Amino acid sequence: MNITTIGLDIAKSIFHLYAVNQVGRYIKKKQLKRHQLLKHLASLESCLVVMEACGGANYWAREIKALGHEVKLISPQYVKPYVKGNKNDYNDAQAIAEAAQRPNMRFVPIKSVEQQDVQNFHRQRERIKKERNALVNQVRGLLAEYGIVINKGVAAVRRDLPRILEDAENGLNALSRELFAELQEELQALDERFVRCDHRIKSMNQGNAVCQRLDGILGIGPITASATYAAVGDGKEFKNGRHYSAWLGLVPGQHSSGGKPVLLGISKRGNRYLRTLYIHGARAVLRHSTSKQDRFSLWAQQVLSRRGYNKACVAVANKIARMAWVIMVKGESYRVPM
């Protein structure tokens, strides 16, 4: 019988292929080097090629799809239960093929080159932010050794450090002043890099129709809009808005037994970075909803009064995510509820 599904375990140099037919029976397995992979797959009839969603998976998915095959990505956590016996590359490829044949399996959207470009800028932005926070904390700690205390936060250090360097009576000697002057220059350089990264993200938004529509939603700005596009594209991989918010981890977890439903806190599954952005946006919506009388703001205030601030933030973030899915999938523009 012909090959219908291929489980492909990818790596940097060596790839392992496990092929099955339409009833899941083993057909063949093969080890391939990097330069052999595409040539071998091009010699096969069109079939379903499945890989784990890991480093390099989006690149290989696009290349294999160009050969005429159907390509899908699976989250590694859904493959692990199907690994039989000891872990090795062939068993991993077999587990991928087995998991792909389950009728209720969930797959990961394949990212385009444009999505990966946007995602890379977001990762760079987060790395610069972490480096800046680490630098600020180090400056505060070093100054504390000289009896100089600065409030928490980047803004406080950015404001107070020049004043401290100019103060000749604070006990800093020439050598320590030279060190802190270098740290100030490093902080300024990180600030400039962070601003440049924000400008690049915003300029990419201007040429993207999906980002432009998302940017109009209450609680979503250019950063959240571009991060959403980088993660899910047009959102059509999700059946509805609830599936999208569940993928973000903005719905309750569940631990039910014996027919008794027990709901827990939010599941926190999926993209943590994107979930954080939506919750930050929800905080902004709650903060400004007190002065508004539209239906969405009144609902947010009712949730806040009933459930408290943190739960209200998650509820608003969940609603914003659902609205974002509608905007992405249906190509509509956001309309403020009256």
TAWOBEL-V35496 format. One record per run of one state. SS is the DSSP state (a for helix, b for strand, c for the rest). FROM is the first residue (numbers start at 0). LEN is the number of residues. If there is no record, write none. Layout:
SS;FROM;LEN  SS;FROM;LEN
This chain:
c;0;4  b;4;5  c;9;4  b;13;7  c;20;5  b;25;8  a;33;9  c;42;5  b;47;5  c;52;4  a;56;9  c;65;4  b;69;5  c;74;1  a;75;7  c;82;6  a;88;12  c;100;7  b;107;1  c;108;4  a;112;32  c;144;9  a;153;13  c;166;7  a;173;33  c;206;2  a;208;7  c;215;6  a;221;11  c;232;8  a;240;7  c;247;4  b;251;3  c;254;2  b;256;1  c;257;2  b;259;1  c;260;2  b;262;4  c;266;5  a;271;18  c;289;5  a;294;13  c;307;1  a;308;22  c;330;8
